[in-house]
Amino acid sequence: MELWFVRNEELHNNEDSTINKKVHSELNIRLDRVYEDKPHSRLLPAADNLFFRRKLENVKKLRRRQKERWVTDAEGILAAYTALENEQTRNFTRFFTQDRETTINMQETTNTMAQNITQEETRDDTGEATE
């Protein structure tokens, strides 16, 4: 009976026990996967967006039971999105979550083109740019 009390104490009341450290490690791996797989916040309904507002670092700091519930709920939300996904939704997602680098490159290209047009408009009849 004494062994059961020791085990129970380690499992439920000691967050720093060996078994809880192992469980936290496994949960953190699942958390990383959830945050990698979650849809962009623009595509989430308000309730799901609110759910995922909590930063990964903060979720990883939760106690074991809270973290287990959070991960289970998050994986359920992602499973629902995965079940609804098809080619049309993937295209829609890509459109609204374009790579930030691509957007920046497009802006730089647009700015360069605008500068070239402005320089061409300010050239005088001799073909030289005016200052």
C-alpha positions as CSV (number, residue, x, y, z in Angstrom):
1,M,0.0,0.0,0.0
2,E,2.9,2.3,0.8
3,L,4.3,1.9,-2.7
4,W,1.0,3.0,-4.2
5,F,1.0,6.2,-2.1
6,V,4.6,7.0,-3.2
7,R,3.7,6.4,-6.9
8,N,0.6,8.5,-6.6
9,E,2.4,11.3,-4.9
10,E,5.1,11.3,-7.7
11,L,2.6,11.1,-10.5
12,H,0.0,13.6,-9.3
13,N,1.7,16.1,-6.9
14,N,5.3,16.4,-8.0
15,E,5.6,18.1,-11.4
16,D,9.4,17.6,-11.2
17,S,9.2,13.8,-10.8
18,T,10.9,11.6,-13.4
19,I,7.7,10.3,-14.8
20,N,6.2,13.8,-15.1
21,K,9.3,15.1,-16.8
22,K,8.9,12.3,-19.4
23,V,5.2,13.1,-19.9
24,H,6.0,16.8,-20.2
25,S,8.6,16.0,-22.9
26,E,6.2,14.0,-24.9
27,L,3.5,16.6,-24.6
28,N,5.9,19.3,-25.7
29,I,6.7,17.3,-28.9
30,R,2.9,17.1,-29.6
31,L,2.6,20.9,-28.9
32,D,5.3,21.7,-31.4
33,R,3.5,19.6,-34.0
34,V,0.2,21.3,-33.2
35,Y,1.7,24.8,-33.6
36,E,3.4,23.7,-36.9
37,D,0.2,22.3,-38.3
38,K,-2.4,24.9,-37.2
39,P,-4.0,27.0,-39.9
40,H,-3.3,30.7,-40.1
41,S,-5.2,32.8,-37.6
42,R,-7.1,34.5,-40.5
43,L,-8.7,31.2,-41.4
44,L,-9.8,30.2,-37.9
45,P,-13.3,30.9,-36.5
46,A,-13.2,33.3,-33.6
47,A,-13.5,30.6,-30.9
48,D,-10.6,28.6,-32.4
49,N,-8.5,31.7,-33.0
50,L,-9.0,32.7,-29.3
51,F,-8.0,29.2,-28.3
52,F,-4.7,29.4,-30.2
53,R,-3.9,32.9,-29.0
54,R,-1.9,31.5,-26.2
55,K,1.8,31.4,-27.1
56,L,3.6,28.1,-27.4
57,E,6.0,29.0,-24.6
58,N,3.1,29.7,-22.2
59,V,1.4,26.5,-23.1
60,K,4.6,24.5,-22.4
61,K,4.7,26.0,-18.9
62,L,1.3,24.6,-17.9
63,R,1.0,21.9,-15.4
64,R,0.8,18.4,-16.8
65,R,-3.0,17.9,-16.5
66,Q,-3.8,21.3,-18.0
67,K,-1.3,20.7,-20.8
68,E,-2.8,17.3,-21.6
69,R,-6.3,18.8,-21.9
70,W,-5.0,21.7,-24.0
71,V,-3.1,19.3,-26.4
72,T,-6.1,17.0,-26.7
73,D,-8.4,19.9,-27.5
74,A,-5.9,21.4,-30.0
75,E,-5.5,18.1,-31.8
76,G,-9.2,17.8,-32.1
77,I,-9.5,21.2,-33.7
78,L,-6.8,20.4,-36.2
79,A,-8.4,17.0,-37.0
80,A,-11.6,18.9,-37.8
81,Y,-9.8,21.2,-40.2
82,T,-7.9,18.3,-41.8
83,A,-11.2,16.4,-42.4
84,L,-12.6,19.4,-44.2
85,E,-9.5,20.1,-46.3
86,N,-9.6,19.6,-50.1
87,E,-7.8,21.2,-53.1
88,Q,-10.0,24.3,-53.0
89,T,-9.4,25.0,-49.3
90,R,-5.6,24.4,-49.8
91,N,-5.6,27.1,-52.6
92,F,-7.6,29.4,-50.4
93,T,-5.2,28.9,-47.6
94,R,-2.2,29.5,-49.8
95,F,-3.7,32.7,-51.1
96,F,-4.2,34.2,-47.6
97,T,-1.1,32.9,-46.0
98,Q,1.5,33.7,-48.8
99,D,5.0,33.5,-47.7
100,R,6.1,36.8,-46.1
101,E,9.3,36.8,-48.1
102,T,7.3,36.5,-51.4
103,T,5.2,39.5,-50.3
104,I,8.3,41.6,-49.5
105,N,9.9,40.7,-52.8
106,M,6.7,41.7,-54.6
107,Q,6.7,45.0,-52.8
108,E,10.4,45.6,-53.7
109,T,9.7,44.8,-57.4
110,T,6.7,47.2,-57.4
111,N,8.8,50.0,-55.8
112,T,11.6,49.5,-58.4
113,M,9.1,49.6,-61.2
114,A,7.5,52.8,-59.9
115,Q,11.0,54.4,-59.6
116,N,11.8,53.4,-63.2
117,I,8.6,54.9,-64.5
118,T,9.1,58.1,-62.5
119,Q,12.7,58.4,-63.9
120,E,11.4,57.9,-67.5
121,E,8.7,60.5,-67.0
122,T,11.3,63.1,-65.8
123,R,13.7,62.7,-68.7
124,D,14.0,65.7,-70.9
125,D,14.2,65.7,-74.6
126,T,18.0,65.0,-74.6
127,G,17.4,61.6,-72.9
128,E,19.1,62.5,-69.7
129,A,17.3,62.2,-66.3
130,T,16.6,65.5,-64.6
131,E,17.3,65.9,-60.9
